[in-house]
Amino acid sequence: MYVTSEEGLRIRSGPSIDNERVGILLFGQRLVTYSRTNYTVTVDGITDYWYSIDYSNEKWVFGRYISEDFPEKAPVVLGLWDDINNDRLYHNFSPDHSYAAGRKETDMGFWGRWYLNGTTITIHLTGAGNEYVLDETYTIQLVIIDKNNIILKLPNNETVRLKRSQDLW
């Protein structure tokens, strides 16, 4: 599921607006739902279910603001992407503008911040591997094939084809 509210989505400690706020999810952020209430409630004139977003049922979000579809207004680059030629390699463009890329299930990779201006992505890398400190900035051209397929044109003229990942984490 994805957060569809451009203002973000409050996480509650239970399935009610009266429960404590325990966090917030950002617009376009991907989440996993574990269960839902067996009743609907009306919040701000909208009727829907509450969904648990953790295994222990301690974090809940209101269903009106999540969807199985990626939000139309979100930057297409947002999210977790697999390299089409090697699905063990990933790129993650998080809603808070943090960036990570590397080999899945290892410490091998890079991280930093990303910024999008039209079809130009600027990535400022600040770390790699085992806490290695970096200070490098790259300008990458984005080619959008569709909402699930993109191409990154790197400064060295190399291209990387990515597909939206189906991994849960």
N, C-alpha and C positions, 0 to 999 in steps of 0.2 A: 504494500500500500504506500501511498505518497501523501504528504501534507498538501492540501489544496488552498489553505488560507494564506494569503499574501502577508498577513500580519503575524503569522506563526500560529502555533497551537499549544495551549496550556495542557500540561500533564497534571492529572489529579491523583491523589492517594486512593480514591475510590470512585465509583461510578455516579458522581453527583457534582454539581457546581458548588455545593456546600462543603465538599471535601477540600483538604489542603492542596494548594498548588505545590508540586514537587519538581517542576521543570518546565521547559518549553521546547518544542520542536520547530524547526525553521521551515519556511516555504520550500516545497519540493523535496524535503527530506524523506528518505525511505524508511519505513518501519514495518515491523512484523506484528500481526495481531494474533493473540493466543486464544482468546475467548470473547464472547460478547454477552451482554445482559439478555435475558429472555423476555424483556419488556422494553418498550420505547418510552422516551421522555421528550418533553418539549423545552427547548432552550432557545431564547431569542426568536420565538415563533416558528422554530424548525423542529420537527419531530424525527428522532432517529434513535439508534442504540448507542450504548457506551461500549467501547472495546478495550480489553486489557492488552497492554503492549509489553508485558513481561510475564514470565512463567509463573511467578508467585502471586499474580493478580494484585500487585501493589501500585501499579501505574496504569491509569486509564485516560482515554481520550474520547471526545464526543465524535460520533461517526459522521456527522454532516461535513466535517472538515478533512476527511481522508477519502481517498479513491484508489482503485486498482490501476487507474490510468495516470500516466505522468501528466502533471499540470501543463495546460497549453501555454500559459504565460511564463513558465519557468525557463531559464536559459537551457537550451538543449544539451549543453555540455555537462550540466549538473548530474552528479551521480557516479556510480561505479561502472567502469568499462573494462572489458577484456580485449586484449590484443587478438585480432582475428587470426593471426598466424601462430599464436602461442597462448592458449587460454590460461596458462599459469602466470602470465604477466598481466598486470592491472594498472589502471590510472583511476584515481578517485578525486573528483572535484566536489568537495563538500559544500553544503549551503552556507557555512560560515567562512567560506573562501580558503579553507585549508586544503592543501593538495598533498597527495601521496602517490607514489608510483613504485612498482617493484615486482618481485616474485612473491606470489601468494604463499602463505604459511612459512615465511622465512623472515630474517632480519635484513635481507637484501633489498635496498630501495633508497628512495629519496623523499624528502618532504619539504614543504614550504607553503607559499600562498599563491593563489591564482586570481586573475582579474580578466574580465571579458569586456572588450570594446568592439562592438560589431562582430566581425569574424576574426579578430585578433585576440589571442590569449597571451597574456604576459604571466609567466611563472617565475617567481622569485624563490629559488631553492635555498633553504637555510640549514639542512641537515641531511645526512646519509648514513646508511649502515648502522654501525654501533656508536651512535651519537657523534659522528664526525661532523664538524661544523663547516657549513658552506656559506657563501654569499655570492650567488650567481643568479643572473636574470636572463631569461630566454623569451624571445618573441616568436610565437608559433601561429601559423595561419590555420584556421578552422574551416574545413569543408563539411557542410552538413548534407548528408545523403538523405536521411530521414531521422525521426526522433530516436531510432534505435541503432543507427549506424553513422559514424563520423570518420573523418580523416584528419590527422594532425600533420601539417607540413612543417617539419623541423628546420631550424636555421641552416643545417648542413645539407639541405635539399632531400633528406630522407623523409619518407612518408610512413606513417603508422596508421593502419586501419583498425578502428575500434568498434566493438558491438556492445550494446548495453548489457551488463552482466546480469545473470539470473541468480547469482550467489546471494544468499540471505545476509551475509555479513560483509 
